[in-house]
Amino acid sequence: MKKHILCLGDSNTHGYCADPKDCADGGIRFNENERWTCLLQKLLGDEYLVTEEGLSGRTTVFVDPLHESMDALSVAYPILKSHEFIDLLIIMLGTNDTKDRLGMNAACIGLGMERLVRKCMSVDCWGGKDPNILIVSPPPIGDELNDPCMGIHCAEKSRELAHYYKLKADLLGCHFMDAAGCEFNQIDYMHLSKKGHAQLAERFAALIPQIL
């Protein structure tokens, strides 16, 4: 049986491409040779199964008043059960939680991550083993972001997430990784570039054999 890694995330896990010139197919989603999840599968090899669960706009626990079913908390049970058994759950969320319309600061987003992780731990999807969860602080949004739907404070809040996520990882007995430094595109400054996807895959590939 392969070691099953489930990647729960938002648009940067789904593979959204804000710059069509950066994507081989010229579309709005990086293809299977470009997305970090697919690159991670290749780097880890046949002993692993890497599964994507990315949704653009997804938050940890906060309900978005403009779009339905965006919080991971409300769908965590069916998602995890549909992919059982899980050997490692990677959660990379928080970028969308910084939207001004949700009214959350970085500390509250950290609490949201804690609540989501506790929910995931409670789901019977671990094959009789202890839950194995990697909390990832997403790359912080660039100050150049100009998106009225995101708001004016999201970049600042996103820079603070790593601090609070590390505290929650220590509290919950989870692994932690800070994805800061993985390259964003130069259009919206909050979605990974093709290079950024490759950088993120390499970081995961170096860490995962140590924790799984």
N, C-alpha and C positions, 0 to 999 in steps of 0.2 A: 504494500500500500504506500502510495506517495505521501510525503509530508504536505499537508494542505494548508496553504497560506491564503487567507481571505483579506482583501484590501478594501476597507470601507472608507469612502471619501466623497469628495465633491467633484467639481469640474476638472480639477488637476489630476484626479484619479480616472475620471471618464476620458480625459485626453482632449479637452477643448483647446482649439487653436485659434487665437485671436488674430494671427497674422497668416493669411493663406499662403503667402510667399515662403513661409517657414515650414510648410507642410508639403510632403511629397505629392499628395493628391490634390493640393490646392483647395481643400475644403475646410470645414470648421472643426474637424476632429483628426488628431494624429492617427496614423494607421498602426498596424500591428508591428511594424519595424521601428516605430518611433515612440510609442507610449511607454512610460516607465514600467508599468506592470508587465508588459510583454517582454521588454528588455530584461527585466528581472528574471522572468521565467527562463530566458536563454542563458543568462549568467549563472543561475543556480543549477540548471540541468534537469535531467529526467527524473531525479529522485524527488523532485518537488512539483506541486501543482499550485500555480498562482492564479487566483480568481479575482476578477474585477467586480467591485460593487460601487461604482462612481455615479453620482447624480449632480448635475450642475445646480448650484443654489443650496445644496444640502447644509444643514446646521447640525450642531450636536443635539440640543434638546429644544431649541426655541422655535416656536411656531411663527412662520412668516405670514403676515396678514395679506400679502399680495399673491402668494403662490401656495397651493395646498401640498400636504405630505412632504414637506421639506425637512422636517426634523427627523434625525436618525433614531431617536428614542422610540417613536411610535411604531417604527417598522423593524426595530432591532430583532424582536423575537422571530418573525417569519423569515427575515433574511438569514439569520444565523441557523435556524432550523433547516432551511432549504439547502444549506451548504454543509451540514454536518457530515462527517466529523471534521472539526477544525483543530489544527495543530498550532497555528499562530494567527491571531487577528491583528491586523495593522489598522489603526484608526488615525487618519489624517484629516481632521476637520477643524474649523475655527475661523477660516477666512470669511465665510458668509455671516458668522455670528457677530462680526464687527460692524455690520451695517447699522447706520445710525437709527434707522426706523425700528430696530429691535431693542434699542435702548440699553444695551449691556456693555459694561466695562470689561477689561481683561480678567479681573478677578472673578466676575460673574460667569464669564465664559469658561474659566477654569473649573468652577463649580458645575457647569453644564457638562463638561467632559467627565468629571467625577461621577455624576449621576448616570451618564451614558455607559461608562465602563462598568459600574456596579450592575446595571441592567444586563449587560453582555455577560458578565460573570455568572449571573443567575440562570442563564439559559442552558439547558441540557444539550450541549452541542460539542462537548469536549472529549467524548469517548472515554469517560471515566477518569480522565486526567485533570489536573488543576488547570484553570483558565490561564492561557498564555497570551498576553496582550502587549502590543507595542504602541505606545502613544507617541505620535509624531506632531511636533509643532511645525505647522506649514511655513514656507518661506514668507517673511513679512512683506506686506504690500508696499510698493514703492511710493515715495512722497509725490511722485509725478502724477499719480492717479488723479484723473478728473472725471468722476462719474457721479452725477447727482443722485443716482439711485443707491449708490453705496454710502454717500455722505462725506463729510469732511474730516471725520476723526478716525476712520477705519485704519489708516496706515499706522498711526500712533498706537492704537490698541493692539494691532497685529504684532508689533515689535515686542510687546509685553507678554505675549502668550507663552513663550518658551519658559519664562520664569515660573508661571503658575502651573503649566503642564508638568514641569519637572517635579514640583512639589506634590502634585496629584499622583504622579507615577510612583514616587517614593512612598506616599501614603498607602497606595493600593497594591504595592508590590508588583508593579508593571515595569516593563522596559521603557526607555525613553530615547528619542532621537530628535535633534533640532535640525530641520531641513534648511535653515538659513544659508544663503550663499548659492543655492541652485538658481540658475539664471531664469529671469522672467523675460518676456518679450518687451519690446520698446513701444508698444501701442497702448496696452491697458495697464501694464506694470503689476499685474496680479495673476497672470497665467504663465505657466512654465513655457519656455521656448523648447525647441527640439533639443538643443544642447542641455537645457535644464532637466528635461526628462532623462537624458542619458546620465547626467550627474547624479540625479536622485536614485536611479536604478543601481548605479555603482556603489553608492553609500549603503543601500539596503543589502546588496550582495555581500558587502564586507561584514556587515553586522549580523545578518540572519544566521549564518552557520554557528555563531557564538551563542545564540539564544534558542536555537531549535535543534 
